[in-house]
Amino acid sequence: MDFRHSHFLVLHTQMRPSSPPLSSWMVSSLLPVTTNLSLAATAEMDLVWAWAHNQELSEVLNQLWHLDANRLQPGKDYTICPQGKAGYVARGSNNARDRARAPLFSYVDEEKLRSIDTYAHFINLLDNYETSTGVGETVTSEERMENHLFLDAILETDVMKHAHQYLVREGRSSSDPMRFRGQIHDIWFRLYHRDRSGREDSCGFEHVFVGETKFGREIMGLHNWVQFYLQEKHGHVDYKGYKARGHKNTPDEDDHVLTLQFSWKGLVKPIGGSFIGVSPEFEVAVFTIVFLMSTEKMTSVPVKVDEYLLELVVCRHGQSIGTSYPVLLSTDN
């Protein structure tokens, strides 16, 4: 399956890293132009129609979902409190009405979290980066070793092994384990310059999992639930509430995908999408597959994973990931 050969499977657009794409983006390229349906009805039909044409990808991602033995269980391993629906915040504004008096995470079994190798090695990476773009990254020998230990840990999981097998079948990765390891390293850990200064100040892992700020004025990335929890625990993140279209997709404490609003280090992120409770290897596998199955600057793919109809968004920065995140479109729950 090659996304590049069918506009039915994926929509490519200009990069919009600060805000998730809306489902209406996909309407014109996915449905016949002769339709007389309203935009809302067309968009709703589009989601179902586009997902149906992504059955193969959805099947692969659901296999990864079922193989994710390290996914934590809501109500047992952690508890979230979605609380109120967040309001509109203009891009660049740091004024957001707080619709959540309590933190998003009211409980996380941190002992269990740190007892699982992939999470433990993942957490060790979270303090290895400069937050602000424009500040060059210096990778120490210790940090380089931490990168390697994380890669070793995730590549031993069934999730990453299955992702590797799929990518080999599709001709996107080498069957040689070491070459695949190098490919994953370059996609996620190769440094590049996000700022025009030319300094190597960012990488896919930092942006997606750790988060960064643009000249200290705007939050970029930070789409990972473990980092969110740890930053919230230490008082750096203030959860403002969930985001949803109308009365649809009102989250509950059992959901594994959330769209939310928060502040981090005094800056507001108006809207961001995150998986909740999933393992680091699951996210690496999912977004690596989407990244390698397309060569476009931005790829947006509607899929159904478990009970969630999602839009998976991946933006590339050369041969590395620029950003990646899930957008919750609807849920069967």
C-alpha positions as CSV (number, residue, x, y, z in Angstrom):
1,M,0.0,0.0,0.0
2,D,1.6,3.3,-1.1
3,F,-0.2,6.5,0.0
4,R,1.5,8.4,-2.8
5,H,-0.5,6.6,-5.5
6,S,-4.0,7.4,-4.3
7,H,-5.6,10.6,-3.2
8,F,-8.4,8.5,-1.6
9,L,-6.0,7.3,1.1
10,V,-4.3,10.4,2.3
11,L,-4.6,14.2,1.9
12,H,-1.4,16.2,1.6
13,T,-1.5,19.9,2.6
14,Q,0.8,22.7,3.5
15,M,2.4,22.2,6.9
16,R,0.4,23.7,9.7
17,P,2.4,22.5,12.8
18,S,0.6,24.6,15.4
19,S,-3.0,23.4,14.9
20,P,-4.4,20.0,14.1
21,P,-6.1,19.7,10.6
22,L,-9.8,19.6,10.6
23,S,-11.8,16.8,9.0
24,S,-13.3,19.3,6.5
25,W,-9.8,19.5,4.9
26,M,-10.4,16.1,3.4
27,V,-13.8,16.8,1.9
28,S,-13.0,18.2,-1.5
29,S,-10.3,15.7,-2.4
30,L,-12.2,12.6,-1.2
31,L,-15.8,13.1,-2.4
32,P,-17.2,13.9,-5.9
33,V,-17.5,17.6,-6.6
34,T,-21.1,17.1,-7.8
35,T,-22.5,16.4,-4.3
36,N,-25.2,18.7,-3.0
37,L,-24.7,17.8,0.6
38,S,-24.0,20.4,3.2
39,L,-20.4,20.8,4.3
40,A,-21.1,19.2,7.7
41,A,-22.8,16.2,6.2
42,T,-20.2,15.9,3.5
43,A,-17.4,16.0,6.1
44,E,-19.2,13.3,8.2
45,M,-19.6,11.0,5.2
46,D,-16.0,11.7,4.2
47,L,-14.6,10.4,7.5
48,V,-16.4,7.1,7.1
49,W,-15.6,6.9,3.4
50,A,-11.9,7.7,3.8
51,W,-11.5,5.3,6.7
52,A,-13.0,2.5,4.6
53,H,-10.3,3.1,2.0
54,N,-7.6,2.8,4.7
55,Q,-8.7,-0.6,5.9
56,E,-5.3,-2.1,5.4
57,L,-3.5,0.5,7.4
58,S,-6.1,0.4,10.1
59,E,-5.7,-3.4,10.3
60,V,-1.9,-3.0,10.7
61,L,-2.3,-0.3,13.4
62,N,-4.9,-2.4,15.3
63,Q,-2.5,-5.3,15.3
64,L,0.1,-3.0,16.9
65,W,-2.6,-1.9,19.4
66,H,-3.3,-5.5,20.4
67,L,0.4,-6.2,20.6
68,D,1.0,-3.3,22.9
69,A,1.5,-5.3,26.1
70,N,3.0,-2.3,27.9
71,R,0.0,0.0,27.4
72,L,-1.3,1.1,30.8
73,Q,-4.9,0.5,31.8
74,P,-7.2,3.5,32.8
75,G,-8.7,3.2,36.2
76,K,-6.0,0.8,37.3
77,D,-2.6,2.1,36.3
78,Y,-3.7,5.7,35.9
79,T,-6.7,8.0,36.3
80,I,-7.5,11.1,34.3
81,C,-10.1,13.8,35.0
82,P,-11.1,15.5,31.7
83,Q,-13.3,18.1,33.5
84,G,-14.5,21.1,31.4
85,K,-14.5,21.9,27.7
86,A,-11.7,24.5,26.9
87,G,-12.6,27.6,25.0
88,Y,-11.1,29.3,22.0
89,V,-7.6,30.8,22.3
90,A,-6.1,32.6,19.4
91,R,-2.7,31.5,18.2
92,G,0.0,33.5,19.9
93,S,-2.2,34.4,22.9
94,N,-1.4,33.2,26.4
95,N,-4.8,34.1,27.8
96,A,-6.9,31.0,28.4
97,R,-9.8,30.5,30.7
98,D,-9.2,27.5,32.9
99,R,-12.0,25.0,32.6
100,A,-10.2,22.4,34.8
101,R,-9.5,23.2,38.4
102,A,-7.7,19.9,38.9
103,P,-4.8,18.3,37.0
104,L,-5.6,16.0,34.1
105,F,-3.8,13.1,35.8
106,S,-5.1,12.4,39.3
107,Y,-3.2,9.2,39.6
108,V,-0.4,7.3,37.8
109,D,1.2,4.1,39.1
110,E,4.7,5.5,38.7
111,E,6.4,2.5,40.2
112,K,4.9,0.3,37.5
113,L,5.7,2.9,34.9
114,R,9.4,3.0,35.8
115,S,9.5,-0.8,36.1
116,I,8.9,-1.3,32.4
117,D,12.1,-1.0,30.4
118,T,10.8,1.0,27.5
119,Y,9.2,3.6,29.8
120,A,12.2,3.7,32.1
121,H,14.6,4.4,29.2
122,F,12.1,6.8,27.6
123,I,11.9,8.9,30.8
124,N,15.7,9.1,30.9
125,L,15.6,11.0,27.6
126,L,13.2,13.7,28.7
127,D,15.8,16.0,30.3
128,N,18.3,15.7,27.4
129,Y,17.1,18.7,25.4
130,E,17.2,22.5,25.3
131,T,13.6,23.7,25.3
132,S,13.9,26.8,23.1
133,T,14.5,26.6,19.3
134,G,17.6,28.5,18.3
135,V,19.7,27.0,21.1
136,G,21.9,24.4,19.6
137,E,21.8,20.9,21.1
138,T,24.9,19.3,22.5
139,V,24.6,15.5,22.8
140,T,26.9,14.1,25.5
141,S,28.3,10.5,25.5
142,E,25.8,9.7,28.3
143,E,22.9,11.0,26.4
144,R,24.0,9.1,23.3
145,M,24.1,6.0,25.3
146,E,20.6,6.7,26.7
147,N,19.3,7.0,23.1
148,H,20.8,3.6,22.2
149,L,19.4,2.0,25.3
150,F,15.9,3.3,24.4
151,L,16.2,2.0,20.9
152,D,17.4,-1.4,22.1
153,A,14.5,-1.6,24.5
154,I,11.7,-0.7,22.0
155,L,13.1,-2.8,19.2
156,E,12.8,-5.9,21.4
157,T,9.1,-5.4,21.7
158,D,6.5,-7.2,19.6
159,V,5.1,-3.9,18.6
160,M,8.3,-2.7,16.9
161,K,9.0,-6.2,15.5
162,H,5.6,-6.3,13.8
163,A,6.1,-2.7,12.5
164,H,9.4,-3.8,11.1
165,Q,8.0,-6.8,9.4
166,Y,5.2,-4.7,7.8
167,L,7.7,-2.1,6.5
168,V,9.9,-4.7,5.0
169,R,6.9,-6.3,3.2
170,E,6.1,-2.8,1.8
171,G,9.7,-2.2,0.7
172,R,10.2,0.8,3.1
173,S,12.8,-0.8,5.4
174,S,15.7,-3.2,5.2
175,S,15.2,-6.7,6.7
176,D,18.6,-6.2,8.4
177,P,17.9,-5.4,12.0
178,M,20.9,-3.0,12.3
179,R,19.9,-1.1,9.2
180,F,16.4,-0.8,10.5
181,R,17.7,0.4,13.9
182,G,19.7,3.1,12.1
183,Q,16.7,4.1,10.1
184,I,14.6,4.6,13.3
185,H,17.5,6.5,14.9
186,D,17.7,8.9,12.0
187,I,13.9,9.4,11.8
188,W,13.6,10.3,15.5
189,F,17.0,11.3,16.9
190,R,19.0,12.9,14.0
191,L,19.5,16.5,14.9
192,Y,18.4,19.3,12.5
193,H,17.9,23.0,12.6
194,R,14.3,24.2,13.1
195,D,15.5,27.8,13.6
196,R,17.0,29.8,10.7
197,S,20.2,30.4,12.7
198,G,21.4,27.1,11.3
199,R,22.2,25.5,14.7
200,E,21.1,21.9,15.1
201,D,18.5,22.7,17.7
202,S,15.8,20.0,17.3
203,C,14.9,16.5,16.4
204,G,11.7,14.5,16.0
205,F,11.9,12.9,19.4
206,E,12.4,16.3,21.1
207,H,9.5,17.9,19.3
208,V,6.9,15.1,19.6
209,F,7.7,13.6,23.0
210,V,9.5,16.3,25.0
211,G,8.1,19.5,23.6
212,E,9.9,22.8,22.7
213,T,9.2,26.5,22.4
214,K,9.6,28.8,19.5
215,F,11.8,31.6,20.8
216,G,10.2,31.2,24.2
217,R,6.9,32.5,22.8
218,E,5.0,29.5,21.5
219,I,4.7,25.9,22.5
220,M,5.5,23.4,19.8
221,G,5.0,19.6,20.0
222,L,4.6,18.0,23.4
223,H,2.2,15.2,22.3
224,N,3.2,12.6,24.8
225,W,1.2,11.6,27.9
226,V,4.1,10.6,30.1
227,Q,5.9,13.9,29.6
228,F,2.6,15.7,30.2
229,Y,2.1,13.8,33.4
230,L,5.6,14.4,34.7
231,Q,5.5,18.1,33.7
232,E,2.1,18.5,35.4
233,K,3.4,16.7,38.5
234,H,6.2,19.2,38.8
235,G,4.0,22.2,38.3
236,H,5.2,23.1,34.8
237,V,2.0,22.1,33.0
238,D,-1.5,23.5,33.7
239,Y,-4.3,21.5,32.1
240,K,-7.0,23.9,30.9
241,G,-9.6,21.4,29.6
242,Y,-10.5,19.2,26.7
243,K,-11.3,20.2,23.2
244,A,-14.2,18.7,21.2
245,R,-16.4,19.6,18.3
246,G,-19.9,20.5,19.6
247,H,-21.2,17.9,22.0
248,K,-19.4,15.1,20.2
249,N,-16.3,13.4,21.5
250,T,-16.8,14.5,25.1
251,P,-14.0,12.4,26.7
252,D,-14.2,10.2,29.8
253,E,-11.7,8.7,32.1
254,D,-11.3,5.5,30.0
255,D,-10.3,7.2,26.7
256,H,-6.9,6.6,25.2
257,V,-6.9,9.6,22.9
258,L,-7.5,13.2,23.9
259,T,-7.5,16.6,22.4
260,L,-6.6,19.1,25.0
261,Q,-5.6,22.7,25.9
262,F,-2.8,23.5,28.4
263,S,-0.1,25.9,29.4
264,W,3.5,24.9,29.7
265,K,6.1,27.2,31.3
266,G,3.8,30.1,31.1
267,L,2.8,29.6,27.4
268,V,-0.6,28.3,26.2
269,K,-1.1,25.6,23.6
270,P,-4.6,26.3,22.3
271,I,-5.1,22.7,21.1
272,G,-3.0,19.5,21.0
273,G,-3.6,15.8,20.4
274,S,-2.2,12.9,22.4
275,F,-2.5,9.2,23.0
276,I,-3.1,8.4,26.6
277,G,-1.7,5.3,28.3
278,V,0.0,3.8,25.3
279,S,3.6,2.7,25.3
280,P,6.5,4.7,23.7
281,E,7.1,1.9,21.3
282,F,3.5,2.0,20.1
283,E,3.8,5.7,19.2
284,V,7.2,5.3,17.6
285,A,5.8,2.4,15.5
286,V,2.6,4.1,14.4
287,F,4.2,7.4,13.3
288,T,7.2,5.7,11.8
289,I,4.9,3.7,9.5
290,V,2.9,6.8,8.4
291,F,6.2,8.7,7.9
292,L,7.8,6.0,5.7
293,M,4.6,5.3,3.7
294,S,4.6,8.8,2.3
295,T,7.2,11.3,1.0
296,E,5.0,14.4,1.2
297,K,5.8,17.4,3.4
298,M,2.7,16.7,5.4
299,T,0.6,13.5,5.5
300,S,-2.8,13.3,7.1
301,V,-4.4,9.8,7.2
302,P,-7.8,8.9,8.6
303,V,-7.7,5.5,10.3
304,K,-9.7,3.5,12.9
305,V,-7.7,2.1,15.8
306,D,-9.7,0.2,18.4
307,E,-12.8,2.3,19.0
308,Y,-11.3,5.6,17.8
309,L,-11.6,7.2,14.4
310,L,-8.4,9.2,14.1
311,E,-6.5,11.4,11.8
312,L,-2.8,10.7,12.1
313,V,-0.7,13.7,11.1
314,V,3.0,13.5,10.3
315,C,5.1,16.3,9.0
316,R,8.6,15.6,7.7
317,H,11.8,17.5,8.1
318,G,13.9,16.0,5.4
319,Q,14.5,12.4,6.3
320,S,13.4,12.9,9.9
321,I,10.0,13.6,11.6
322,G,9.2,17.2,12.1
323,T,6.0,16.6,14.1
324,S,3.4,13.8,14.5
325,Y,0.2,13.6,16.5
326,P,-3.3,12.0,16.5
327,V,-6.5,14.0,16.0
328,L,-9.6,12.4,17.5
329,L,-12.4,12.6,15.0
330,S,-15.0,10.3,16.8
331,T,-15.3,7.4,19.1
332,D,-17.6,4.4,19.3
333,N,-17.5,4.6,23.1
